[in-house]
Amino acid sequence: MHTGLMHIRPREEHDFGHLETIARAVHNSDGYPLYMPDDDFRGLLDSPDAIAAWVAVANGDLIGQVSLHSCSSPEVNAFIVDQLGLTEDRLGVVARLIVDPSRRRAGVARALLDTAEQAAIDRGLTPILDVVDQFAPAIALYERQGWTRMGTVSIDLPDATTINEHVYVAPSGSRRRSDVPVVPALGC
């Protein structure tokens, strides 16, 4: 996907060094993610349940990334399966959407979100995402893009913190193409 001087392409192995720098800047700026054990930004970005991932590039610089996962937390998975009447293997979880704080407000997050949503649909999956309730700018983006809040779940983190996450389904979630085969989910 190309937008002006920015384009979206699949993430490659050599992207991780710069993406870790962006993830660290996002963490320092926004506090995302809330729980970051051992400052393992590579682990955050290179999750074993990722189906695919993309980066945004502008003028040769990486400026953001998003990934599509086969699952979220057990609490989110159970909630959305109950709400939508789907099996877990029908979920495409949009995750790890980050944009360099110095490059925001230029449509980067929207382009990445749209890319992951379409990739889920192309795989016959229902695009969902979850976001901690205190991340108002992210929530505003999702709602501007037409994502529907299905509800909120509480999650207990390993450090004994409890967070509330809003769970969303993409506007395309109810219009999912039924003629596309399901890609087998990876383990969560």
N, C-alpha and C positions, 0 to 999 in steps of 0.2 A: 504494500500500500504506500502510495506517495502522497504527501500533503505539502505543497509548496516546496520549501527546501528540506523538509523532513521526509524520511521514508522509514517504513517498518520492514524488518527482515527477520528471519529465524535467528535465534541466539546461537552463537558458536562458542566453542571452548575458549578461544582466545579473548572473548568478551569479559570473562569473569573478573579479571583484575580491576578493570575500570568500573564494572558494575558493583563490585564490593565497595569501592570508594563512594559511589553514588548512594548505596544502601547505608553506609556509615553516615553520610551527610544528611540523609533523610531521617535516620535515627536520632542524630544530634539536633536536628531542626524540629522534628514533629513528635519524636518519641515512638515512632513506628519501627519495628514492632515493640509492644510493651514489654514482652518477655524475650530477652536476647541472651541466652546463656553463653558464657565464654566468648562473647563478641564474635560468634561464628557466622559472619555475614555470607561466607561461601555456602555454608549449610542452609542458610535461609533461602538463598537463590537457587541452589542446586538440589532441590528436594527429590527424594526417590519416587514420590508419587506424581511427579510432573509428567504430563503427556507430551507437552510441547511448550516452547517459550519463544518470545520475540523481543527484539530491541528496537528502540527508536533511535535513528541516526540523523543528525543535522550537521551539514557542512563537515562531514567526516568524524564528528564527535558523537559518542554514545551519550544519550541524554535520558534514557529511561528503559524500563523493561516490564513485561507482564508474562505470566505463565498460566497454563491451563493444567489443572490437576484432576486426578481421578477421585479425590475425596477431600473432605475438610475434617474437622474434629468429629469424633463420634456423636457429640451432642448436636452439631449442625446437621450432620448426615441424617440422624434419626428424625430430627424435626422436619427437614425438607421432604424426606421420604414420606412421612406421615401427612404433611400438608398437601403434597402434589400427587400422592398415590403412585410414586415411582419406585423402582428398585435402585439401589445405590449405583449399579453399573450404568444407569442412564444419566448420571450427573456429570457435568463438566464444570469444575470449580475454577472460577477466575481468581487468581491469587498473585501475590507478590508484585502488585502494580506499584512501581516507584518511578518518580521523575526527579531529576536533578533539581534541587530547590531553586537554583539560579535560572532554570529554563521553564518555569511554570507559567501558566496562564497563556499558553500558546497553542492549545489543542493537543498536546502530546498525550496526556492521560486519556483523553477521549478517543484518540486514534488507537492507542494500545488496547483500551477496553473494547472497542468495536472489533478489533482484530481477534481477540480471545473469544469474544461472544460468537463471531462468525465461525471460528474454528470449531467450537463446541457444536454448533448447529450442523456444520459440514460432517461431523463425526456421528451425527444422530443423537447428540447429548442435549440435555436441558441445561443451559448456562445459569449458574447460581454464583453467589459470592456472599461472604460474610465480612462484617466490619465492626470493630469495637465502637461502642456508642459514643465515645469521646472524640472521634475523628470526624468532626463536622464538615471540613472541606471535602473529604472523600464521600461522605454521605450525600452532600449537596450535588456532587458530580453524578453519582449513580442515579439520584432521583431526577436530575435534569435530563439524563439520558433515557428516562422512562422505565428504569428498573423498579420493580414493585417490592416493597417491604412486606415479607410474609409474617414476620414476627421477630421476637428477640429471645435468645437463649443465654443462660448463664453457664460459664465455663470456669472450672477451677484449674488454675495453672500450677505447675510443679512447685513454684515458690510460695504457695498458699494464698495467692492473690485470686480473687474472683473477678471476672470481667463479664460484661454483657455485650453480646454481639448481635447486631441486627442482621437478619438473613434476607437476602434479596433474590428474586428471580428476574431474568432479563425479559424485556418486553417481547422478545421472540420465543420465550419459554413455552408459551401456550400454542405457538405456531410452528413448533419443531417439525422439521421434515421427517415424515415417517418412512420414506423410501430409502433412507441412508442407513446402511448397516451399523450396528453398534461396534465400536472399537473396544476390545476387551480392556477392562480397567486394570491398572497396576495395583499392587498391594498398598495399603495405607499404613 
